[in-house]
Amino acid sequence: YTLGPLKMKLMKQLIYVLAAGLFAVSCSNPNATLVTFDDENTVAIRAHIQNYLENDVASMTERWSEDLVVKGSTLDGAVDLAVAQSAISLHHVLFSDISITAPDSDEDFYAETTTYKDSGETWTKIWFSWNGTGNFTGNTVSNMNMIGFRWADGKIAEEHHFSDGAAFAAEVAAFEASQSAAE
């Protein structure tokens, strides 16, 4: 059985109409997840990371919720705002020449903000290579990192850090040894 030219043309038009209709419905779906790259949250995180690089904990604190919760692949449990503030300062005691780079890119890191319509949560996620020189070991460090920042009421309410903490642990041990030797 063969279709005539008219039936083929009608069939193609029907397929195009169905495809266009599905596209229109999927684009206007209010339950769809929205991903952006230059929204106010992503811009705020870029400034937040610059503040980290400059050891400007006060400016970072302005973006954090008072109820901040930080979790990570190298943490047992979660830490609060006060511990997060101290950790930033400790990074700058332990390491010098701290920088952030994105692999295979001219940018400092890759960032995107995702708003999940089902849960209503908004997360900004960044991927980068953290680089520094240990002030107590002299080791040059370069670790891939991913951090997720959950927003609530215009503030960072939660952070999830994923990286290899071995170099940080080695630097803490060398720092503690230097403190013991000084006593």
Disulfide bonds with the S-S distance in Angstrom:
none
